[in-house]
Amino acid sequence: MTALPTSIGKLTSLTRLDLRNNKLLSLPAALGNLSQLTWLDLRNNRFVALPAQMGELPHLQKLDLRWNKLAARPAWLQRLEQCGCTVYQ
C-alpha cells in the first residue's frame, strides 16, 4: 500500500490500526479523527514526517514508529507520552 484515503478519518470507532510493512510516504490529517484509537503500528514505512493531528489522539496507548526515516522527532510525541502512550521510535 502506498497511500491511505482521507476517508479513513470516518472510522471513528476504530481502536487498532496496523499499517506496518507498507510503502506509505504520508498519512492524511484525517487520521486525527480516530478518537477511539488505542494502538497504531506504523513500523517499516517511508515516513519522513507525520501529521500534527496525530498528537490529538486522546486514547492512544501504543504508537510504533520504528524503521521509518523521520526527519525530526515531532514535538507532539512528548505530549502523547505524558498522557501515557508508549512510543517506539
C-alpha positions in Angstrom: 0.0 0.0 0.0 1.4 3.4 -0.9 -1.4 5.8 0.3 -4.3 5.9 2.7 -7.6 7.6 1.7 -8.7 10.7 3.6 -11.9 8.7 4.4 -10.0 6.7 7.0 -10.9 9.6 9.3 -14.6 8.5 9.2 -13.7 5.3 11.1 -14.2 7.0 14.4 -14.8 3.8 16.4 -11.6 2.1 15.2 -9.4 1.1 18.1 -6.5 -0.7 16.4 -4.7 0.1 13.1 -1.9 -1.9 11.7 -0.1 -0.2 8.8 3.3 -1.8 9.2 5.4 -3.0 6.3 3.9 -0.8 3.6 5.3 1.9 1.4 3.4 4.8 2.9 5.1 8.2 2.5 2.5 10.2 4.4 -0.7 10.0 6.4 -3.8 12.0 5.9 -4.5 14.6 8.6 -7.9 13.0 9.0 -6.2 10.2 11.0 -6.5 12.7 13.9 -10.3 12.0 13.8 -9.8 8.4 15.1 -10.7 9.4 18.6 -11.0 5.8 19.9 -7.7 4.6 18.5 -5.6 2.9 21.2 -2.9 1.1 19.1 -1.2 2.4 15.9 1.6 0.4 14.2 3.4 2.4 11.5 6.6 0.3 11.5 8.7 -0.1 8.4 7.1 2.5 6.0 8.7 5.5 4.3 7.6 8.4 6.6 9.8 11.4 6.9 7.1 13.5 8.7 3.7 12.8 10.3 0.6 15.0 10.6 0.4 17.0 13.8 -3.2 15.9 14.3 -1.9 12.5 15.5 -0.9 14.3 18.7 -4.6 14.8 19.4 -5.5 11.1 19.7 -6.8 11.0 23.2 -6.8 7.3 23.9 -3.6 6.2 22.1 -1.7 3.8 24.3 0.9 2.5 21.8 2.5 4.1 18.8 5.2 2.2 16.9 7.3 4.3 14.5 10.3 2.1 14.2 12.1 1.7 10.9 10.9 4.9 9.3 13.1 7.9 8.4 11.5 10.7 10.3 13.5 13.9 9.6 12.8 15.1 13.2 11.0 13.9 16.3 7.6 15.7 16.3 7.1 17.8 19.4 3.6 16.3 19.9 5.1 12.9 20.6 6.2 14.2 24.1 2.6 15.2 24.8 1.4 11.7 23.9 4.0 10.1 26.1 3.0 12.4 29.0 -0.6 11.1 28.6 0.6 7.5 29.0 1.2 6.5 25.4 4.2 4.2 24.8 6.1 5.4 21.7 8.6 3.1 19.9 10.9 5.1 17.7 
